[in-house]
Amino acid sequence: MGRTEHREWDLNTANGYTEDSEQRPGAGSAWAQKFGSTTRYGDFTLRYPLSQDTAMRQNMAAIEAADPDLMLIAGDLVQGAGYQPAWDEFFGYFAGEHGDLASNVPLVTALGNWETYAAINGGYGTPADQSPAVISRNKYLSYFDNDGDAANPATQGSYYRVDHGPVTVLTLDSTNGEPDENTTTGTLSGEPFSGDDSNLTAQNLSTDTQGEFTDADYDKAYTALFEGTTAKDSDLPNMTVGGKQWKWAEKQLAEAREQGQIVIVQFHHAAYSSGVHGTPPNHEYADNQSGTAMRAYSPLFEKHGVAAVISGHDEMFERSWVDGDGDGQGFHSYDVGAASDGLRGEQLVKNAEGKYEPLRFNTHSKWSAAANQPETWATDGTGTPQLVDGGLHYGHLQIDIARKGSGAEITLSPVYLFPVLDKDYKLVNTERRVYDDVVGISVGADGTATK
């Protein structure tokens, strides 16, 4: 059975409404009575009109109608991989009662933090017994059998390469880094700092994406669960510079470039984000599962002409432009809006006056639904306040690639499903719309994006 919950629905933080817009319905309104409300950063917040179940079905229908060749899912496939009903729910949408996309379209998936979480079956576990995390990861690995790094077979294909015609998709495992970091215990590898990422240096760059368990505790639980194994047999790789996964990625990127492939990379923990997971564990406003450590890969991506990086940790539909050396040759980094998870906005913090404002740690951000798509509300002919356009919605990123001379044109379209409601706020239908941030990338015969 799908989830019927109506999730929190943050208002745009920069300019919540267009100039001619009415305000959102307030407490006690027909909208709040029908869909509910909550409190975010101390303020009244409406809940979204589509349930998670409806949002997922509508997005899947739109994706199927587009007739995709591949479907990338950048982690967090389930809400607790160690809990079997979560997998039953996932496959119900992809290969079951609600849809069968996976019967016809390859799913190219990445491990997210929820794939190391066992939900009511122990969460992440404890330092004394991290087995829930081990069981969760291995449940994912049993469902998705990928050919990964032949030099590191213990990882069971948690990072791997897929070639589809002229396109190479590299999927990395961003669920663990070394040295371990933990905001609760104060175990930090980078120097503490505040402000935005213009202060981020090699000396204060974080190293880990998972503060809920250490590599050693995971390996200990692994050897306890699987008789006759040692720590070197553990399936948990790290994403650290110079490690096995790093060297594998470097080799694959170099080979793909030599072969003239268009390269797309995906992993879960967004390296560039304005959301709650956007700040590193050594920041003034720290996060214990930040993706910032994955920025260590950015020079590698630039060097080998990666066109786009797809992540999904904050799920707030944001695009960043990364050009570390300023030569005009870089890559677009996406934190992709989820088809049916929460609708959180940017991370807010209190200013000197005690009012909440966007932190905006990520100075690479060029567009986000939370900051750049204000809402337009208007009262219809029946006297009912209705959302006309804009705002945060459930959606997906559509990537189209077409031949163009000896090269190709890549079009990245942030799609969302807009709910059309009647006077009683019953769903009439959803409209496929595209946010005002369609990106075109021209690539040459060697697969590298032009400047």
N, C-alpha and C positions, 0 to 999 in steps of 0.2 A: 504494500500500500504506500502511495506517495505521501509526502508531507503536505499538510494543509496549513502550515503556519504562514502568517503574513509577517514578513520581517521588517525591522526598522528601516526607515527611509530618510536618510540625511538630506537636508536642503543644501543647495550649492553654497559654498563658503565665501567665494569672492563677491559675487553679485547674485543673490538668490533668485531675483526675478528680472525679467525684461522690463523695459521702461513703461510699457503699457499694460503690465500684468496686474491682476488682482492678487491678494494674499492667499496663501493656503487656508483651507478651512481649519478652524481652531478646536479647542476642547469643547466637547458637547455637540459638535457638528454631526450631521448625518454620516459624513465620511468616517469620523473617529468612532462613531457608534457601530458602523458596519465592519470596518477593518481593524480597529483598535489603535492604540497609541502607546508610546513609551517615553522615556526621558533619555536624552543624549546630551552630555556635557551640561547638565542641569536645566536643559530646556525641553519643553513639550515637543514631541516629534511624532508625526503621523506614521502609521504602518502602510506598507505598499499594497495596492489593490489586488495584485496577483499572488496567489499562494505559491510556495516553492514548487509544488507539483505542477500547477498550471504553467508556471514560467518555464519549467524544464520541458514540458510537452510542446509548448509553443516554439521554443528555440530548436528543439529537435526536428520539428516539422519544417521549420524554415531552413535548417541545415540540409535536411534530406532533399528539399525542393531545389536547392542549389546544385545537387548532384556532385558532391565532392569526391576527389580522388583519395584524399587522406583526411583524417580528423586528428588533430593534435589536442591532447588534454594535459595541461601543464601542472599536474599534481592535484591532490585533494579530490580524488575520484569519489571517495566515500568519507563518511563522518565516523571514522573509527574502523581501520582495516582488520583489527582483531575481533570484530563483532560481526558474525556471519550475516545477520539481517541487513547490515549496511551494504554488503555485496549483493544480496538478493535484490535490494532496492536499485542499486546501480545497474545490474544486468537486466532488470525489469524494463528500464528505459532504452537500453542498447540492444538487447537480444532477448526480449520477453514480451510481456503483456502490453507494454506501452510503446514498443517500437523495436525494429530489427536492423537498425543502421549497421551494427557490427557484423551482420551477416553478409554485407555487401561492400563495406568500406573498412579498410584497415584502421584500427585505433593505434595511434602512436602516443604512448602515455609516459609520463614522468612520475617519479615518487614525490609525494608531498609530505608535509609533517603529519597529516591525518593518516597517511599510510604507515606511520610508526606509532600510532595511537590505537589502543584497544577499546576505547569507549568504556562502557560499563564493565568490561572484562579486565579492568586494572589500569586503564589510562596508559601512561607511559611507563608505569611501574615505579619502582623505588631503587635507590642505589644498591640495596641489599638483594633486590630481585627485579632485574630489568627485562624479564622474560616477556611481559606483554608487548614491549616494543619489538622484540625478536619475532614473536609469533605474528604480529601485524605485518612486518616487512615480508616475512616469508609467505604469508597468505597472498600478498600482492604478487610476489615472484612466482607463485604457483599458478596464478591466473594469466600472467603476462610473461611468456617464455621467449626471451629475446637473445639473439646472439650478440654478446657484448665483447669485452676485452679478453682475447685469448690468453694474454699474459697474466690476467687476474681472474681466473674462472670462478673463484669463490664468490664473487659479487653477483653471479647468476644473471648477468645482463642487465643490471640496474642502470648502467649507462651503456648506450649502444648507438649504432648508426643505421639509418634507413635511407636507401637511394630510391627515388621514384623518378625515372626519366632524368631530366637535367637538374633535379632538385636533390640535395642532400640535407637530411634532417639529423642533426646530432642532438641526442637527448642525454643530458648530464644528470647525475645524482647529487643534488645539492643538500641532502639531509644531514650532513655531518662534516665538520671541519676540525682541524687540529692546529695549534693547541686548543683544548676545550675551553669554553667560556661559559660563565653563569652569572647573571646579574644578582641572583639571590645570595650567592656565597661571595660575591665580589671577585670572582676569578676572571680576570680580564687580561688580554694580551696587548691591547693597544693603549696608548696614553689617553687618559680622560680628556674630553673636550666638549664644547658646546657650540651653538650656532648652526650654520648650514654646512653643506659638504665642501664649501670652498676652503674649510679648515682641515679637510681630510688629507692626510699624508700617508706615506708608507709606514711611518712610525706609529700612527694611531689607527691604521686600518684593522678592523676586527678579523678574526680567523675562523669563527664558528657560526653556524646557523641554528644550532640546537642546544639550548641551555637546559633542557629538561633531563638529559642524561649524558654521561661521558662515554667516550669510545671504549675505555677500559671496562666500565660496568656493562656495557652492551656485550662486549666480547666474552666477559665472564658468564653472562646469562646464556649466550650462545653455546658455549662449551658445556654448560650444565644441561641444556636441552638436548643437544645432539652428541650422543655418546661417542667417544673416541676422537673427538675433534679438539683442536687447539685454537688459540686466538688467531693464528694466521689463516684458519679456515673460515673465519667470520665473513658474513655476506655484506658487512657494513664498510663501504669504502669512505675515504675522505676526499674532499675537493681541494685540498691544500696545494699551493704552488709547488711544483717539482715532484708531487706524488704520482702514483700509478695512473690515476684517472687523468690528471693534468697531462702527463706524457702521452697517454692514449689520445686525448683530445687534440693535442698539438700535432700528432702524427696524422690523424684523420683530417684535420683542417688543411694541412699541407698537401695531402693526397687529393682531397676534393678540389683544391685550387689548381693543382697540376692537371686535373681531369676536366677543368672548365665548368665545374658544377656551381649552381646557385646554392648558397649555404644558409640554412636557417637553423638556429640553435634554440632548444627549449630546456628549461629547468624550472623548478617550482619557486624557489625563494628569490623574489624580485630584487635585483641588485640596485635598482633605481626606482624609488617609490616615495610618494608623499603621504602614504598611509601610516597606520600604527606600527607596521613592521619595517618602516623606512629608515628608522634611526638605529645605529649599531648599539651593542651592549655597553660600550664605554662612553656613550653620550649622556649628556645631562638628562635627557628624556629617553632613557634606555629601553630597548626591546630585547627580550630573551630569545627570540627566534627571528632575528633580523636577517635579511638577505644581503646586507651590505658587503659581507665577506666575499661574495661572488664577483665583486668588482675587480678582484685580482685577475679575472679572466679577460677583462675588457681589452687590454693591449693585445692579447692573443687573437681576439675576434677582429680587431682592427687590422692587424698585420695580415690576416688571411682573408680579408674581404667578406666577412659575414654580413649578410643583408639585413637580418632582423633577429632579435632575441625575444623569445616569448616566455613569459613567466605568469604566475597567477596567485601569489601569496596574499597580497592585499585585496585583490579582486575588485579594484575600483576603476578600471578602464582608464589607464594613463599611458601616455607615450612620452618617452624621453629620447633625446638625441645625444649620442656619445661620440665625441671626437677629441680624444685625449691630447693629441699633439697639434690640434688646430689646423690641420692641413686640408680640411674639407672632406676628408675620406673617413667616414665613421659608420655607425649602425644605429638603427632604431631599436629601442628597448621598450617592450610592452609589458605592462601589468594588466592582464586581460580581465575584463569584466566577466563574472561568472554567469552561467546560464540560470542558476537557481540557488544562489547562496545569499548572503546578506547584501545590503545596499549601503555600506559604510562610505562616508566621505573622507576628507583629508584628516590627518591627525591635528587636533587642536590643543593648544596649551594656553595657560593664563598669562596675560601680559602684566605690565607693572600696575595697571589699573584694576586688575582682577577679572578682566574680561577675556573670554576665549577667542583666540585667533589662530589661523593656520600656521603651523610651524614651518612647513615648506623647507625641510632639510635638503630635499633633492633639487638642486639648481639646474639639473639637466632637463627637467620637465618642460615639455613644449605644449602639451594639451592633456586635459583630463575631463571626464564627464562631470566630476565633482566641482571643478573650478571654472570650466569654460562653457557650460551648457545651462544657463539660467532657465528657470521655469516660466511659462506663460499660462496663467489661469484666467478664465473668463466665465461669467454666468451665462448659461445657455437660455434658450427660449422658454424653458420650463422653470427658470429661476434656480437652477442647480449649478453650483460652482464646479467647473470641470477643468482638468488639466488639458491644455491645448497642445503644448509642445515643450521640449526641453527636459532637463533633470536627469536623475540617475535611473537607469532601467536595466533589466536583465538582458544580456546580449551575448555576442560572440564576435571574434575577429575573423573576417573572411579574407583569405589570401588568394588572389587570382594571378596567374602567370601566363602571359601570352608572348609568342614569338614576335620579334621586331628586328627585321634585318638579320644580321648575324648574331644579335643578342636577344634580349627579352625585356619586357616591361612587367614589373610587379606592382600590383595594386592592393593595398591593405585598407580594408573598409571596416570601421567599427560599427557593427550592426546591432540594433536593439529592437525589441518587440514592444511597441507602444500600445498600452491598453485603452481601448475605446469603450466607454461605459454609458449606460442609459441613465435616465433621471433618478432611478433607484439604485444606482451604482452597481448594477449587474453588468457583467462582462458581455459586450456585444461581439467583439472580435479583437484581435491584435493586428496591428499594421507593422509590416517590416519597414523600418526606417534606418537611416544611416546618419551617425553623428557628423558634425561639420569638421571632420579631420581625416579625410581620405588622403592617403599618402601614395604617391607614385615613385617607383624606383626604377631607373633604367640601368640595365646591366649589359656589359660588353660580351664579346664572344668567350672571354675567359671566365665569365660568371661573376666578375667583380662589379659592384655598383660604381657608376660614374660619379665624379665629384659634384 
